[in-house]
Amino acid sequence: MPSPRLSVVVTRRLPEAVETRMSELFDVRLRETDDRMTREELAEVMRTADVLVPTITDQIDAGLLAQAGDKLKLIANFGAGVDHIDVATARQRGILVSNTPGVVTEDTADMVMALIMAVTRRIPEGLAVMQAGKWEGWSPTAFLGTRLSGKRLGILGMGRIGQALARRARAFGLQVHYHNRRRVRPELEQELEATYWESLDQMIARMDILSVNCPHTPSTFHLINARRLKLMKPAAVIVNTSRGEVIDENALTRALRAGEIAGAGLDVYEHGTDVNPRLREVPNVVLLPHMGSATLEGRIEMGEKVIINIKTFADGHRPPDQVVPGML
């Protein structure tokens, strides 16, 4: 007799193609709406499912894991980041965790460049004037931004996305600099024409644009704090498409309002949807709703990786994208 199909619970709506394929392969419970599961709902499904497919909006902490049933053996995360999952506790309870690395690289790097352009060329300000019907014609001094060519871009975190950003930046004539936990290989450094800075403080002080592309870990929490923001040039801008917790949002808001830095482009926020209201009022800031990886192609590829991880696990093998504590 064939083995019974795995019981899989998906916490958010996924692209139709992904949900259809999951339904073909597994005994899957899909969401009828795209609202987040409550903590109580998560606890309930974790007691009965073989596999949980959460997203970044689901906080899977030690308390929830303690309520998981004996059936739950895999948390197949829909997304690359897993800082919302207590991976170590899951491992202790015999629950594997997998993710979807490498899928959002190109899409996120595109969005970094879009934010850089939007902030430095004041695109939202021009759009707002046009939509309000207040444009009175061309002027030599209207909406003056800054040129990208020749400027210094500092990349904080030279992983997949940082490297993809560096390749795009060179095409725009930007000088590429970076700070990373480990220096990249010399041949890669040469290919990217990137200058390594061992000291983050020294790099920040000399950059025209700073892009945050590192993950959120205990060591990167508020890595960009009030002291480091004061090191930046008054004409510099900062862009963050990684994790909001890397930047002290209150300190950033104060720096922008005081004119200590020229602008910011943000796609992620320290407290999720609870964005500092004073930050919304600053004219030299571009705020996006965490859409850096939001392409149909990317979401489908993420779903395909989730399916491969579950299918491989169901076949008795280690998921190809298993997350191991200590290697994050």
N, C-alpha and C positions, 0 to 999 in steps of 0.2 A: 504493500500500500504506500502511496506517496505521503511524504511527511506533511503535517498540517502547515498551512501558511502562517507566517509570522503575523502577530497582531501589532500593527503600526499606528501610532497616533501622531497627526500633524497639527501643530498648534496655530498656524496661520494659513491663510489662503496662498496657494502657490500657482504659477502659471498653469493653464488648463492642460497643456501637453504633459507636464510633470505629474499632475494629479491623475490623469488618465493612465499613464504608465504605472504609477504606484498601485492603482486599483487593479490593474491586470496581474501584478506580481504578488501583492500582499493582501492580507485582510486589513484594509486601511480605514481609519476613521478620519475623515476630512472635516474642516471647518465650513459651516454654511455661510458665515460672515467673516470679515477680516478683523474683528475686534480681538484684542488680546485675551488669552485665558486668564482667569483669576488665579490666585495662589491655590485656592481650594479646588478649582477645576484641575490644575496641574497635579496636585497631590492625588486626586482621584484617578486620573488616567495613568499616573506613574505606578499605581498599585495594581493595575490590570494589564498593562501593555508589555509586549516583549521589547518594543523599540519606540523611543520617543524622538520626534523630529522637531526640535525647538528652533527659535530664531533669537536674534540678539535682544528682543524685547522680553524674553522669558528668563527670569533670574532663578537658575537652578542651584541653590545653595545647599549647605550641609543639612539645614533643617528640612528641606523638601526631600533630599536624598534619604534622610532617615525614615521618611514615610513611604518610600518606594517599596513595592512588593518584590517578592523573590523572582517574579517573572522578568522584570526589567533588566536587560543585559546589555543594551546598547543605546546611547544617546547620539543619534546621527544629526549633528548640528547643520542647519541650513545657513551656511556662512563660514567665513574663514576665522574670524575672531571668536575666542571661547572664554573671554574674561568674565562672561556672565554665567559660566558653569564652574562649579567647584570640582575640577578634574581630579584632584588628589583624593578627595573624599569619595568620588565615584569609583575610582580605582580600588580604594580600600574595601568598598562594598561589592567588588567584582563586576562593576558596570563599565564597559568600554565607552570611550568618547571619540567620535570622529568629526572631521570638519571638511570644508571644501576649499582648500588653498589654491592659489594661482588663477582662479577664475576671474576675479574682479580687477586684476592688475591693469590691463589696458584701459578699461572703462574709468577707473579711479584716476589714473594718470591723465586721461583726457580732461576730467573734471578739475584737477588741480590747475591745468593750464587755462581752463575756462575761467576759474576764479581769479587767477593772476591777471588775466586780461580784463575781467570785469572790474577789478579793484583799481588797477593802474590806469585804465582808460576810462574809468567812470561811466561804464555802460549803463548800470541801473539808473543813474541820475539822468542821463539823456533819455532813457526809455520813459521814466516818470514824467518828464516835461512833455514828451510827445503824446503820451496817453492822456495827459491832462489838457491837451490842446493849448499849451502855453508857449510853444516855440515861436519866436518872433524873427527867426532868420539867423543866418550865419554871422559869427563875430570872431575877430582874430583872437580874442581872449576867453571865449566861452568854452567851458568843459575841458580845460587843459589838463591832460593827464601826463604820464611819463612814458618815455620810450623803453622798450625791453632790451633791445640790442645793446650789448656792452655792459649790462647790469650784472651784478653778482647774485646768483641764486644759491642759498644755503639749504641743503636737504638734510633734515634731521631724521635719520633712518634710511639706510641704503639697502633695503631689501628689494623684493620684486617690484613694488610700486615705485620706490625711490629710483631704481635703475631705469624703469620705463619713463619716469618723469625726466631723468637726466637726458635721455635720448631726445625727447621732445624739446627740452630746453635748449639743447645745442642748435636745433633747427631754427629757433627764434633768436639766435645770436647771444644767448645768455652764457655767462661764465659759471660753470658748475663747481660747487664746493659741497662738501658733505661731512657730517659727523655721524659715526656709527659705533655700536658697541665693539665691533671688530672691523679692522681695516679690510677692505675688499682686496681680491687678488690683484697683483700689479697689472696683469694683462687686461682685466676688466676696467681698472682705473684708467689705463691708457686708452682703451676703447671709448670710454665715456668722457675722456678729457676732464676728469674730475680731480679736484684738489682735496686731499684729506686733512681734516683738522682734528687733532687729538683733544684739544680744548674746545668744548662747546662754547664757553664764554667768549673766547677769542674769535671764534667763527661768527657768532651772533653779532658782535660789535662791528663787524666789517661787511655784513650782507645788506643788500638792497631789498631782497625778498627772502623770507624764511618760510619753508614748507615743512609742516609736521607730518611725517610719514612713519612714525614708530608706533608699536603697539602699546596698549595700556597695561602696565605691570606695576607692582609696588615701587620699583625703582624709577619709573617714568611718571608717576603721579605728580602733577604740578611741576614737571621738569621745566616748563616755561612759567616762571613765577614773576613776582613783582621786581625782584632784583635783576633777573635776566632781561625783562622787558625794558628796564632802564638802560641796559647796555646797547639796545638797538638804536640805529640812526633815527633821527626825527622824521626823515623822509622814507623810512623802510616800511614795508607791509608784511603781514604774516598771514599764512593760509593754513587751514587745518582740515584735512579730509580723513584723518585717522581715528582718533578717539578724543572726545572732549575733555576727558580727565587729565590729559597731558598738559593742558593749559589752565592756569588759574583764571577762571572766567571773570571773576570780580576784579582782579588785578588788570586784566586785559581791558576791561571796560573803563577803568580809571585812566589807564594810559592813553586810550583812544580819545576819551573826552577831554583830557588835558593836552592833547596834541603832541604827546611824547613819541608817538609813532603815527605814520600817515594813514594807515588803513588796515583792514582785515577782511579776509574771505573765509567764512566758516560753513562747514557742512555737518559738523558734529558739535555737541555741546556737553558741558560738564554734568549737567543734571537732566539729560535727555530732552524732553519737550518743555521742561521748565527753564526757559531761556531768560537770562537776566533782562528785565524789562528796560533798564537803562541802556543796554546794548542795542536794543531795537531802535532807539532814538538817535543813534550816532549816524550821521549821513555818509561817512566814509567807510561803512561796513556793508558787506554783501552777505546775507544770511540765506542758506538753502536748507531744505528739510531732509537732510541725510539721504541725498539722492546720487551720491558719487558713483555707486555701482549699479544704478537703476537703468539697465538696458534689458530689453527682452531676451537678447542673446545670452547675456550674462546670467540672468535668473534661470533660464532653462539649463545652462551648463552647470549651475550650482545644483539644480535638482537632479541632473544626471549623475553628478558625483555622489549625492546622497543615496540615490538608488544603487549605485555600484557598491558603496560601503555596506548598505544593508544586505544586498544580494550576496556579497562575498562573505559576510558574517553568517548569513543563513546557510551557506554552503560549508560552514565549519572552518573558515579561514579568518585570518586577521584582516580587518578592514584596511584597505590601502592608505587611507588618510587618518589612521588612528592617531590620536593626540596622546603623547606620553608626558606625564608630569615631570617638570624639571627641564623640558626641552622647549618650553614656550618662549 
